[in-house]
Amino acid sequence: MKLGVELGERRYDVVIEAGARRHLKALIDARAPGAKAVALVTSASLAAQPWFDLDGGLDQFVVVVPEGESAKTVEAFGALVEALAALRLSRDDVVVGVGGGAVTDLAGFAAASYLRGVGLINVPTTLVGQVDAAIGGKTGVNLVAGKNLLGAFYQPLGVLCDTDVLATLSPRERRSGLGEVAKCWLLEGRSATELSTAPFETLIEVAVDLKARLVAGDEREGGARALLNYGHTLAHAMEKVALARDPEELRHGEAVAIGLAFAARLARDLGRVGDEVVDEHDEVLDALGLVRRLPDSYDDDELIEAMRHDKKARHDLRFVLAGAEGFSLVDDVDETVVRSALARFKGGQ
């Protein structure tokens, strides 16, 4: 399947199919006809995979970056752009991010910055990358102060979502991607019952289609695209706290699943929805096998401080929440209500 992200002259396709990585040469020929070289940005573990046989049809270089979230640092970004310069890539050449969301975020930011912008193609190899991170043009790295605080909006020339590579994912990586699937499923108003009969590829298509539509209408997140942050206010706060303790403690999608369950309860506590919406959220998360309880190891004060300084906040507590008219961005949520909801959420309510 091919879904378009409609951005005028910068429109591009997201290809979702088995073997999609084999379209790399054709994509470069079509979108970067002046390219003479391609830099495949990936991690050592991915470069060793049997499916790592990408062929751009040009002079081709593999640039290895750190594994996982460790790739999203200022130091890794500096090392990557130095490597691109050492290869003497020109503005006509192409950077290809091959990996999960951390790798495509890093590769995208490097492509946006090196020579003030070179061609970018994403080949996401995790479920979270295919349904979210590699699509829409958000690129960046983390700062000590928080996730994704340094970056740029920079659209790729195309995205190749190869479903074959998902077979190599660990159960945990698969669950991480399902957190973003759950978010899109809920935003689209789909039920847990539909999940029981939906082919796995449909889960990817639903998420990609929603993101493509929202990005096309609001590329720089000034309006409707902000809905894609559903569940992310608490999720990003959890990730910031966890990252300071151990980069492997928490995956993005694991945090999003918990954030979605919390957002439904917060909306209920604010009188925006009833118990049935909380139940619907729990049913979808349970159907996907996702953990939806906030562990006691997360301190409420730390979480609230992190939520207040999230990159999407404006020095207040800001959440995407369900309501009678659908989902919307709610500013200046009362801290007392948030604290009360967190306390009950930890208690299993």
Secondary structure, 3 states (H helix, E strand, C coil): CEEEECCHHHCEEEEEECCHHHHHHHHHHHHCCCCCEEEEEEEHHHHCCCCCCCCCCCEEEEEEECCHHHHCCHHHHHHHHHHHHHCCCCCCCEEEEEECHHHHHHHHHHHHHHHHCCEEEEEECCHHHHHHHCCCCEEEEEECCEEEEEEEECCCCEEEEEHHHHHHCCHHHHHHHHHHHHHHHHHCCCCHHHHCCCCHHHHHHHHHHHHHHHHHHCCCCCCHHHHHHCCHHHHHHHHHHHHHHCCCCCCHHHHHHHHHHHHHHHHHHCCCCCHHHHHHHHHHHHHCCCCCCCCCCCCHHHHHHHHHCCCCCCCCCCEEEEECCEEEEECCCCHHHHHHHHHHHHCCC
